[in-house]
Amino acid sequence: MNVVYVFSENDKVYVKNSTCSEPHNQTSTIHEEWFPINFQWKSLMDLRKNMRLQNVDESY
């Protein structure tokens, strides 16, 4: 099972990448890095408008 951890802070969204090092003396080290996700939010009105425009284009 894959688990994705995401959090937001100051209008930015981050996803966690965890790696586990090789066991050494029966212990392993977990290294975590948080990476920013780059995307833009689209309003519902913009999405509907784009869908209507696509439907008009396809009808020609």
C-alpha positions, 0 to 999 in steps of 0.5 A: 500500500502506498501512502502519500503525505501532503501538507500546506503552509503559506499558500504552498502545498508539499508532498513527502518523500521518505527513504529508508537507509540500509539496516546498520546494527539492526537499525535503519535510518528514515530520511524525509524530504518535503517537495513543493507541488506546483499547480494552479487552482482553477475555479469551478466557473472557469472549468465550466466555461472551458467545458462549454467552449470545448463542446462548441468547438467539437460541434463544428 
